[in-house]
Every structure is written in structure tokens, then in C-alpha cells.
């Protein structure tokens, strides 16, 4: 699979990006509710790992859900990977 081909198979393909990126300025429960919907979509996605890898290697770690993980969860994962390296 080419590096970008995974996007063609993503469960979120064609969906409004606002499902995966919470409204600016929101914190706490509103963001958690928006992230919950995105995670449900990601849960059964067959290219979730490719999506997560894209986010981790491309620096998309400040906003939105990628590969089923929030920015905070991706930052934790990156720290764990650095410790192992």
C-alpha cells in the first residue's frame, strides 16, 4: 500500500472533519463528548494503525483524533516510544 493509500480506505473518508477536531476553545466534557464520537468511528477502521502512524510521524499531535487517540494520548505514546529507544 502506498504511503497515502490508507486514506482511501479510512472509515472517516468523506466525513466532516469537525467530528475529529473539537470546536476551538472547548475543554472538558464537551471535548470528551466530541472525541467519543470520533473514537467510535475509529474503533472499527481497518487503517487505524496507519492513521496513527501518520499523526505520530507528521507532527499532528496538537489537535484532533488520529488513529483513535486524542492529542494527549498521542503525546504519551510518543514519550513512551522515546524512552524505549
N, C-alpha and C positions, 0 to 999 in steps of 0.2 A: 504494500500500500504506500503510495506517495505520501510525503510528509503532510500535505494538506487534504488528502482524500478522505480522511476520517471525518471531516466536517460534513461531507455529503451524506454520511450515514448517521449523523447525530440525531438523537430524539428531539432536540430543540430546533432543528433546522426549520427555518421559516417562522419561528415564533418571535413574538415581540421581546426585544432584549430587556425590557423593563421587568420581566419575570425573573431575570437572573441578576439584575443590578438594582438594588433598592433605591428608592427616591432619595435625592440629596437632602442631607440634614436630618434624616431619621436615625434614631438609635433605639436600642432596647427591643421591646416586644414587637413594634411594627416591622422592624427589620427581620426579626426572627420569624414572623409570620410569612413575610415575602420569601425568605430563604427556604422555609419549609416547602413551599410550592415548587421551587426550583429543584430542591433535593429529591422530591418525589419523581419529577421528570428525569433527573439524572440517574436515579436508582436502577432503572431497567435499561439504561442506554448501553449499547454494546461497544461504544467507543469512549466510555467514561475515562478509562486509563489514558488514552491518547489526549483527551481534552485536558486532563490534569497535568500531564507531562508538558503540554503546550504552555499552560499557565506558568508552571514552575520554571521552564527554561526561557520563556519570553518576558518574564518580569511582570506578568499580570497578577500581582499579588496585593494590590491595594483596594480592589473593589470586586464585587460580583461573585457569583458562584461559578466555578470551573471544576469539572470532574466531580461534582457533588460536594465540594469543600468550600467553605467561606474563606475570606481573606485571612482571618485569624488562624484557621485550621491549616491553611497552606503555609503560613509563616512558621508555625510549629513544626510542620513536616520538613520544611527547608532546614530549620535549625537541627532537627534530629539527623537529617542526612549529612550535614556538615560535621556533626560530632562523630559519626561513623566513618567519615572519610579520612 
